[in-house]
Amino acid sequence: MALEFINDKLAFGTHNGAVFSFNKKEMPSTVQVEIRNSTGKLVSWGPNNDTPQKIMEGISKSGTAKAALRFNKKVHYGNGLVFTKEAFEEGSTKKKIIPVSLSDYPEIAQFFRKNKMKRFFQEAISDLETFSFANPEYILSADFNKINRVRRQKTAWCRFEVMNETTGYIDYVYLSQRWGTTNNTEEDKYTKRIRHIDPYWTPEEVKDYCRKHKITNFIRPSFYPTTIEGYYPVADWHTIIESGWIDVANSIPEYKKAMFKNQISIKYLIEIDERYFEQVYKDVWEDFSVDERKDKRKEVIDAIDTHLGGSSEAGKSIQSMKIDVGDGQTVSAITITPIDDKFKDGAYLPEASAANGEILFAFSVDPSVIGAGIPGGLGAGSGSDKREAFTIASALMKTNRETTLEIYDFIAEYNKWDPLITPHFENTILTTLDKNPTGTQNAVN
């Protein structure tokens, strides 16, 4: 498909008639790499092509962020994949949902065993919840009629090629674990590319295309709905990176650690007037060497430290002389001032609480389900708070799960498996013990 400029914008069509556009002056930056004697140009993911790595580096130091992300992954997966089938009740036109065992479908069961699908779906969910898109690679049979294998390619390692200006499609996905860490002349040692297939194509369209172009493996991305993004979706929770809340949350423990490591633990400020020594030692003070004077001062300080230190010394008094400064005024020769501990009241903990609250809000994770109280409040939530929060979180995962299950649907239609079988991710619904002795029951959505 030919490209054209419309109102100073570069427009291109897709197979389903949708139109995307980029301002000419704001086109995404590109990176050119050499791949096995072939030159490719990919779209940089961030200024240094290392946005995923920066994101993971940011949350790696935040227990709150990692716990929230982990929670969403686990709620998304639930109890794992289960299958049901609609059937009519005997003597009735009413449908019922019955569970299905893959042991009754040897081809599907063998595919699941061979491809370790439990692990695969957990990996795909990890990418979806972290980056809002996953990159499964499909490997076809020699006759292009079956998908034999499916495996996860890590989203953090994937970069899209610049759109083909002739067709309007992205032809390749480039893979490397070293994006942002090497210069372009080294990339071909670590980078490979895989054909990219538009996720909106039907399985039959994909099959015909692969047969025509002799494509035996390809990446067909799965992604959550996007808004204004171009090549790379932006997860909702990435706002904590852009807004700086993750930096606030991370900086406070670093500051506290540095403070505890480097600060001098001083309880008292002891000030001794030099005239104290002159009067105590009178004429001989002038005859002391510099080192002797230091020793005498240290003796007094050590004696005071010993007197003040330890709980056994609590309540003791200390004797000090007064020095006449003239005009009938005197001052204490020794002044002892307690030093206020500026950190004893939990300095910066309110800021840490606010930052952690913003992080949990971005992940849509109720604080009670990970053992935290409402930010700024008290307590970790009651049992009913946790139960209801978990139930809501599971219910809200329906659309996320539908995106994940598109992978199964694509394979099933491509391989012509039984279309009446429907996959689900099973939920655990927490209940009270008076309703169920185990405190749980299972459901699907």
Phi, psi and omega in degrees: 000131181287150178262154176210157177264128179237117181053047177066018177238146179276119184243145175213151183262163174238178185296334183260012174089354179289151180236130176245156180212152175230138173294136182303325184279352184234031178297145180297147180288154184236161177231130179260131181230155176256119183240107176047057179067015178234136181269135177227153179236117182249163180271124181294134176265088185093167185304323182251015180059031182223029181304313180300320180295321178293321179298311182292327175296322180294316184274349183297336181262000183251109177298324180295313181296317181293322178294319180294317179295317178298320179299314181295324177296316183289322178293322177302312182286328180059228177269009179099183185279132173229163184232144177227169179214139178278139177213154178274139175292145184301126179074018182218158175266002181279134180274151173227156180259123181240144178290152182236137174258133180293345177297339176277355181229082187304322182295317179292317181298318179296319178299317181294320179292314184296325184261005179048060189293333176298313178294317182302313183292326175296321179291319178297319178296321178302316179292319181296314182288335182272316187238359180072007170205152180238160184231074176290139175257129181254136180241125188265162172288167183298331180267005176069007185271343183226149166270113182273323183223153171221136180214155182276131166255125186301127181301322181298340181263358186260139173224139182274142174289154176299140182307137176291116186292340180280317184260337184084009181248161171270122186272327186222155168245131180260137183238131173198142175271003186245018179303133178082359182245350181229163175272167188299330183290343181262349191298324186294345176289334189237354188251139170228166179231148181230143180299141180255134178243133180300125182293349179271353177288146176284161177304322179293321177296319179296315182299315180296319181295316181293321178296319182294320185256010177057046180263120182255349175210147184200161173254130177237098188297150169242133185213152173288158181304139180255169179243280182249003183292154178262270184276320187243120177297160177240119179293146181304321185287350179294352176301332180291337176282311183294321183282340180093001181297326179293327178292321178297313181298322182282329185287330184294309177296327177296319179294316180298317180298315179296321180296314180293328181285323191255339185288149174268125182278098183242126180261333184224146170256118182252119180244126181241122178292133182301332181292342176300313181290324180296324182277325181291317184261356174046236189292335185283342182302322181291336181274348180290144173284172179301317182292323179294320177297320178298320180296319180294319178297317181296323179301317181293315180298315181298321179295319179292318179301314180297322182290321184275333188282152174086148182290337180290344180266004183299137177087354180285155176255166179230140184264137178216148180269158175258145179245131178282120180254011178095164181056030177073011181255146177231156175228158178287136178289329180234127178241126179243120182240120175296138180263127180288132177278108183289347185252001183288342182264016178072049181302139178074357177295324174300321178294320178296319178297318179295318180296316180294325176297316178297324178296314180294322177298319181296325179276356185057039179252122177293129183303330185295330185284345176247019173083017179250150175280172174299129183309126181089352181252198183240155173081167182251016178088148179278174178298321180292326176300313180296316182299312182291322179296320179293320179297317178296316180300319179295318181295322182287351179278358185303311182292324177298317181293325178298323176295317179297319184287348174300331179296311177298315182302320180295314179296316182298317180288322179297316183273358178060047172283169182305115183288348181277348178280130181242126178274151177215157166260121184283136176266151163259121179257117179285135179229176175272155185295336179287341179264332180207123183302333180275346182080004180218160168211159185253148178206165178236153172216000000 
